[in-house]
Amino acid sequence: MQIEFTAPLWQWEARTDSWWFVTVPPEHSDELADLPLPPRGFGSVRVRVTVGGSTWTTSVFPSDRDGGYVLPMKKKVREAERLTPDEPVAVRLETVDV
């Protein structure tokens, strides 16, 4: 499954030193939640992510923040793509292991 969306970059308030995320919109979070995936820690879903010219493999995680999944954004990617807080980030997710 491939999903494309745009959402703002935000920082987790509990750990302002390092944790940044983009929230997967509700309709796409519902699609991810419905996938028949092998059980993983915290209900995570493995994905291949592309933001700008950067592509990497990670997992998206269910979150209480907005009731959907969140995508952690690595510092290396934030710097390479010049991402700034609260600004929209264009994301392409491709599920892995499905």
Secondary structure, DSSP 8 states (H G I E B T S, - for coil): -EEEEEEEEEE-GGGTTT-EEEE--HHHHHHHHTS-----GGG-EEEEEEETTEEEEEEEEE-TTTSSEEEE--HHHHHHTT--TTSEEEEEEEES--
